[in-house]
Each structure stands twice: as C-alpha cells, then as structure tokens.
Amino acid sequence: MIRHRIRLPLTQVAMAVLIGIAGGVYIYKPCFEPVRTRTATSTTNQMNPEEQKKENQTN
C-alpha cells in the first residue's frame, strides 16, 4: 500500500517559519538585552533640584 504525501504550500511553510522565529525572539528577548548595572540605575534615578521640588510639593 503506497501512501501519497500531503505537500504543504510554500506560503504555509514560510508563515510557520516566521511565526516560529518571532516567537523565539519574543521568548528569549531578555537574553539579548545588555545587563544593567547598579551604577546605571542609580544615575538614572537621580533627579535634578527642580524635579525634587516638584516631587516634594505633590507629596
């Protein structure tokens, strides 16, 4: 008994490949991002005096 293979159209294969690659990049995205150091986060958290005044006024 010989079975015939069902062939997938090229467009379906291409779409599956693109979705697979996009999903892989989305899942492993943190692996490609640079590691943040403590010095980088501490400098971004510093406010200039005007911003500190605005924060104190709202609180």
C-alpha positions in Angstrom: 0.0 0.0 0.0 1.6 3.3 -1.1 0.5 6.5 0.6 0.9 9.8 -1.1 2.4 12.6 1.0 0.4 15.7 1.5 2.5 18.6 0.4 2.4 21.9 2.2 2.4 25.0 0.1 5.5 27.2 0.3 3.4 30.1 1.8 2.3 28.0 4.7 5.8 26.8 5.4 7.2 30.3 5.2 4.5 31.6 7.6 5.2 28.9 10.1 8.9 29.6 10.0 8.3 33.4 10.5 5.9 32.8 13.4 8.4 30.4 15.0 11.3 32.8 14.7 9.2 35.7 16.0 8.1 33.6 19.0 11.6 32.5 19.8 12.9 36.1 19.7 10.0 37.2 21.9 10.6 34.4 24.5 14.4 34.8 24.6 14.5 38.6 24.3 15.9 39.1 27.8 19.0 37.0 26.8 19.9 39.6 24.1 19.4 42.7 26.3 22.5 44.2 28.0 22.8 43.6 31.7 22.0 46.7 33.7 24.4 47.5 36.5 23.7 49.2 39.8 25.6 52.3 38.8 23.5 52.7 35.7 20.2 52.5 37.6 21.4 54.8 40.4 22.4 57.6 38.0 19.0 57.4 36.2 17.2 57.6 39.5 18.8 60.9 40.5 16.6 63.9 39.9 17.7 67.5 39.4 16.7 70.0 42.1 13.7 71.3 40.1 12.2 67.8 39.8 12.9 67.2 43.5 10.9 70.4 44.4 8.0 69.2 42.2 8.0 65.8 43.9 8.1 67.4 47.4 5.2 69.8 46.5 3.0 66.9 45.3 3.6 64.9 48.4 
